Amino acid sequence: MAPRRLLLLRLWLVATIGVVAAIAGSAWWWEKQLPGKLQQAAQEGDLEACLNYGEQLSALRWLGSGAPEEQALCRRRQAEILWNDGQSSAALKLQTQLIESGLGNAESQQQDRDRLALWQEQLRNRALVLFRDGDLEKALETLSPLTPASSPGSSALSDTLKETWNRNRLNHERIKELVEAERWWEALDSLNRLDHPWWQQQAKSQRQTVETAIAELRATEEHQQHGESGPEVIAGPELDTAVQSSLDAGNDPWDAFLSACDQLGGRVVEDGPESFCRRISDGSP
């Protein structure tokens, strides 16, 4: 029985070695065929076949060493096609793979890096345009292909857009509340803090209401000052500018009025329900 078992073992080893040799031979033969097929696909413009052959060649060779220039050419063309078709995420991914592969000479590698940087910048510019037009969601979606690894600062830009949008949104809600409460000076201060074009447009009607109300208040004050409209009365642009500066410093409207009047050398005088700023002079009571 022993000689028979030994014979079977030898036959099994021979068969196994034969199968392995056949597989290795087939892989070696296919590896030798791939460069020609890759070059032919590149020349014929069959980019899908070119990419497939390139991936197979990279898998058969250790880390893809010795992959021909045609492989880089196919990736480069395919990335451009994807970009022009609006598939920005796939285009950036393929272009990044091309750069990381190190295929091509120094000049072509630099061109690949420049092209990737250009596409990334175009995406950022598109996102900013969408953001200014009031489409935050679409702007963030446009930035999504820019990963922190491939585009440093992309995450910071998304965070900045969201922070700016939310700040203006909350400020707009406060403006509506202040207008309903007829707190005109506070509403004007909040309106001046809006720094997003879309939200400024949304608040256009509130601004008109506030500016009209303030103009009416000024006209009413002039009529109710009972003669207190001479040179001793501090009013108009001079007082408005000082009040606004005090508001910008964080004071509430009444404290801002008091501070502005004092800064301009006056004191607040109450006349019934109205108050005005009168310049202090030697003969002032």
C-alpha positions as CSV (number, residue, x, y, z in Angstrom):
1,M,0.0,0.0,0.0
2,A,2.9,2.4,0.8
3,P,4.2,2.5,-2.8
4,R,0.7,3.1,-4.1
5,R,0.2,6.0,-1.7
6,L,3.6,7.5,-2.6
7,L,2.6,7.2,-6.3
8,L,-0.7,9.0,-5.7
9,L,1.1,11.8,-3.7
10,R,3.6,12.3,-6.6
11,L,0.8,12.5,-9.1
12,W,-1.1,15.0,-6.9
13,L,2.1,17.2,-6.6
14,V,2.7,17.0,-10.3
15,A,-0.9,18.0,-11.0
16,T,-0.8,20.9,-8.5
17,I,2.5,22.2,-9.9
18,G,1.1,21.9,-13.4
19,V,-2.0,23.9,-12.5
20,V,0.1,26.6,-10.7
21,A,2.5,26.7,-13.6
22,A,-0.4,27.0,-16.1
23,I,-1.9,29.9,-14.1
24,A,1.4,31.7,-13.8
25,G,2.1,31.1,-17.4
26,S,-1.3,32.5,-18.4
27,A,-0.8,35.5,-16.1
28,W,2.6,36.1,-17.6
29,W,1.3,35.8,-21.1
30,W,-1.6,38.1,-20.4
31,E,0.7,40.6,-18.8
32,K,2.8,40.6,-22.0
33,Q,-0.4,41.2,-24.1
34,L,-1.7,44.1,-22.0
35,P,0.7,46.8,-23.0
36,G,-0.2,46.3,-26.7
37,K,-4.0,46.2,-25.9
38,L,-3.6,49.3,-23.7
39,Q,-1.8,51.2,-26.5
40,Q,-4.4,50.1,-29.1
41,A,-7.3,51.2,-26.8
42,A,-5.6,54.6,-26.3
43,Q,-5.1,55.1,-30.0
44,E,-8.7,54.1,-30.8
45,G,-10.0,56.4,-28.0
46,D,-11.7,53.5,-26.2
47,L,-11.1,55.0,-22.8
48,E,-13.1,52.5,-20.8
49,A,-11.1,49.6,-22.2
50,C,-7.9,51.5,-21.7
51,L,-8.7,52.1,-18.1
52,N,-9.6,48.4,-17.6
53,Y,-6.4,47.2,-19.2
54,G,-4.4,49.7,-17.1
55,E,-5.9,48.4,-13.9
56,Q,-5.2,44.8,-14.8
57,L,-1.6,45.7,-15.7
58,S,-1.1,47.5,-12.4
59,A,-2.5,44.5,-10.6
60,L,-0.2,42.1,-12.4
61,R,2.9,44.2,-11.9
62,W,4.4,44.9,-8.4
63,L,2.8,48.2,-7.4
64,G,2.1,48.9,-11.1
65,S,5.8,49.5,-11.8
66,G,6.6,50.0,-15.4
67,A,3.1,50.9,-16.4
68,P,3.2,52.6,-19.8
69,E,2.4,56.3,-20.6
70,E,-0.8,55.2,-22.3
71,Q,-2.3,54.3,-18.9
72,A,-1.7,57.9,-17.8
73,L,-3.1,59.2,-21.0
74,C,-6.3,57.2,-20.6
75,R,-6.8,58.4,-17.1
76,R,-6.2,62.0,-18.0
77,R,-8.7,61.9,-20.9
78,Q,-11.3,60.1,-18.9
79,A,-11.0,62.6,-16.0
80,E,-11.5,65.5,-18.5
81,I,-14.6,63.8,-20.0
82,L,-16.0,63.3,-16.5
83,W,-15.4,66.9,-15.6
84,N,-17.0,68.2,-18.7
85,D,-20.0,66.0,-18.1
86,G,-20.5,67.5,-14.7
87,Q,-19.3,64.5,-12.8
88,S,-16.9,66.5,-10.7
89,S,-16.5,64.0,-7.8
90,A,-15.5,61.1,-10.2
91,A,-13.3,63.5,-12.2
92,L,-11.4,64.7,-9.1
93,K,-11.0,61.1,-7.8
94,L,-9.5,59.9,-11.1
95,Q,-7.3,62.9,-11.4
96,T,-6.0,62.4,-7.9
97,Q,-5.3,58.7,-8.7
98,L,-3.4,59.8,-11.8
99,I,-1.2,62.2,-9.7
100,E,-0.6,59.6,-7.0
101,S,0.4,57.0,-9.6
102,G,3.4,59.0,-10.6
103,L,2.9,58.2,-14.3
104,G,4.4,60.4,-16.9
105,N,7.3,62.7,-17.0
106,A,7.9,65.7,-14.7
107,E,6.2,68.1,-17.1
108,S,3.0,66.1,-17.5
109,Q,2.9,65.4,-13.7
110,Q,3.0,69.1,-13.0
111,Q,0.3,69.7,-15.6
112,D,-1.8,67.1,-13.9
113,R,-1.4,68.8,-10.5
114,D,-2.2,72.2,-12.0
115,R,-5.4,70.8,-13.6
116,L,-6.5,69.3,-10.3
117,A,-5.9,72.7,-8.5
118,L,-7.8,74.5,-11.3
119,W,-10.8,72.2,-11.0
120,Q,-10.9,72.5,-7.2
121,E,-10.8,76.3,-7.5
122,Q,-13.6,76.3,-10.0
123,L,-15.7,74.2,-7.6
124,R,-15.1,76.7,-4.8
125,N,-16.0,79.6,-7.0
126,R,-19.2,77.9,-8.1
127,A,-20.1,77.2,-4.5
128,L,-19.6,80.9,-3.6
129,V,-21.8,82.0,-6.4
130,L,-24.6,79.6,-5.3
131,F,-24.1,80.8,-1.7
132,R,-24.5,84.5,-2.6
133,D,-27.6,83.6,-4.6
134,G,-29.1,82.1,-1.4
135,D,-28.7,78.4,-2.2
136,L,-26.7,77.1,0.8
137,E,-27.6,73.5,0.3
138,K,-26.4,73.5,-3.3
139,A,-23.3,75.3,-2.4
140,L,-22.4,72.7,0.2
141,E,-23.2,69.9,-2.3
142,T,-20.8,71.5,-4.8
143,L,-18.0,71.6,-2.2
144,S,-18.6,67.9,-1.2
145,P,-16.1,66.4,-3.7
146,L,-13.3,68.5,-2.1
147,T,-12.0,66.2,0.6
148,P,-9.7,67.7,3.2
149,A,-6.9,65.4,2.0
150,S,-7.1,66.6,-1.7
151,S,-8.0,70.2,-0.9
152,P,-6.9,71.6,2.4
153,G,-9.2,74.2,3.7
154,S,-12.3,72.8,2.0
155,S,-13.9,71.9,5.3
156,A,-13.1,75.3,6.7
157,L,-14.9,77.0,3.8
158,S,-18.0,74.8,4.3
159,D,-18.1,75.7,8.0
160,T,-17.7,79.4,7.2
161,L,-20.6,79.4,4.7
162,K,-22.8,77.6,7.2
163,E,-21.8,80.0,10.1
164,T,-22.4,83.1,7.9
165,W,-25.8,81.8,6.7
166,N,-27.0,80.9,10.2
167,R,-25.9,84.2,11.6
168,N,-27.7,86.2,9.0
169,R,-30.8,84.0,9.3
170,L,-31.0,84.6,13.0
171,N,-30.4,88.3,12.6
172,H,-33.2,88.5,10.1
173,E,-35.6,86.8,12.5
174,R,-34.6,89.3,15.2
175,I,-35.2,92.2,12.7
176,K,-38.8,91.0,12.1
177,E,-39.4,90.9,15.9
178,L,-37.9,94.4,16.4
179,V,-40.1,95.8,13.6
180,E,-43.2,94.3,15.1
181,A,-42.3,95.8,18.4
182,E,-41.6,99.2,16.7
183,R,-38.1,99.3,18.2
184,W,-36.8,101.2,15.2
185,W,-33.3,102.1,16.2
186,E,-32.5,98.5,17.3
187,A,-34.0,97.2,14.1
188,L,-31.8,99.6,12.0
189,D,-28.7,98.4,13.9
190,S,-29.6,94.8,13.1
191,L,-30.3,95.6,9.5
192,N,-26.8,97.1,9.2
193,R,-25.3,93.9,10.6
194,L,-26.6,91.8,7.7
195,D,-23.6,90.9,5.5
196,H,-25.1,88.4,3.0
197,P,-26.6,89.7,-0.2
198,W,-29.5,87.3,-0.3
199,W,-30.5,88.0,3.3
200,Q,-30.1,91.8,2.7
201,Q,-32.6,91.4,-0.1
202,Q,-35.0,89.4,2.1
203,A,-34.9,92.3,4.6
204,K,-35.5,95.0,2.0
205,S,-39.1,95.5,3.1
206,Q,-38.2,95.7,6.7
207,R,-35.5,98.3,6.0
208,Q,-38.0,100.5,4.1
209,T,-40.4,100.2,7.0
210,V,-37.7,101.1,9.6
211,E,-36.2,104.0,7.6
212,T,-39.7,105.4,7.0
213,A,-40.6,105.1,10.7
214,I,-37.3,106.8,11.8
215,A,-37.9,109.7,9.3
216,E,-41.4,110.2,10.7
217,L,-40.1,110.2,14.3
218,R,-37.5,112.8,13.4
219,A,-40.2,115.0,11.8
220,T,-42.5,114.6,14.8
221,E,-39.7,115.5,17.2
222,E,-39.0,118.7,15.3
223,H,-42.6,119.7,15.7
224,Q,-42.8,118.7,19.3
225,Q,-39.8,120.5,20.5
226,H,-41.7,123.8,20.9
227,G,-39.1,126.1,19.6
228,E,-36.2,123.9,20.7
229,S,-34.9,123.8,17.2
230,G,-32.3,126.5,17.3
231,P,-28.5,126.1,17.3
232,E,-28.6,124.9,20.8
233,V,-30.4,121.7,19.7
234,I,-28.1,118.8,18.6
235,A,-29.9,116.8,15.9
236,G,-29.6,115.5,12.4
237,P,-26.7,113.6,10.9
238,E,-24.3,114.7,13.6
239,L,-26.4,113.1,16.3
240,D,-27.3,110.1,14.2
241,T,-23.7,109.3,13.5
242,A,-22.8,109.5,17.2
243,V,-25.8,107.3,18.1
244,Q,-24.9,104.7,15.5
245,S,-21.3,104.6,16.7
246,S,-22.5,104.0,20.3
247,L,-24.9,101.2,19.0
248,D,-22.0,99.6,17.2
249,A,-20.1,99.6,20.5
250,G,-22.8,97.4,22.0
251,N,-25.0,99.9,23.8
252,D,-28.7,99.7,23.8
253,P,-30.6,102.5,22.0
254,W,-31.4,104.7,25.0
255,D,-27.9,104.4,26.4
256,A,-26.6,105.1,22.9
257,F,-28.7,108.3,22.7
258,L,-27.5,109.5,26.1
259,S,-23.8,108.7,25.3
260,A,-24.0,110.4,21.9
261,C,-25.6,113.5,23.4
262,D,-23.0,113.7,26.1
263,Q,-20.2,113.1,23.6
264,L,-21.4,116.1,21.5
265,G,-21.5,118.4,24.5
266,G,-25.1,118.3,25.2
267,R,-27.6,116.9,27.7
268,V,-30.9,115.0,27.2
269,V,-34.0,117.1,27.9
270,E,-37.4,115.5,28.3
271,D,-40.3,117.4,26.9
272,G,-43.4,115.3,27.7
273,P,-43.2,112.0,26.0
274,E,-40.3,113.2,23.8
275,S,-36.7,113.7,24.5
276,F,-34.0,115.7,22.6
277,C,-30.4,116.7,23.0
278,R,-29.7,120.3,23.8
279,R,-26.2,121.8,23.7
280,I,-24.9,122.9,27.1
281,S,-24.1,126.6,27.3
282,D,-23.4,129.0,30.1
283,G,-27.0,130.2,30.1
284,S,-28.5,126.7,30.0
285,P,-30.8,126.0,32.9
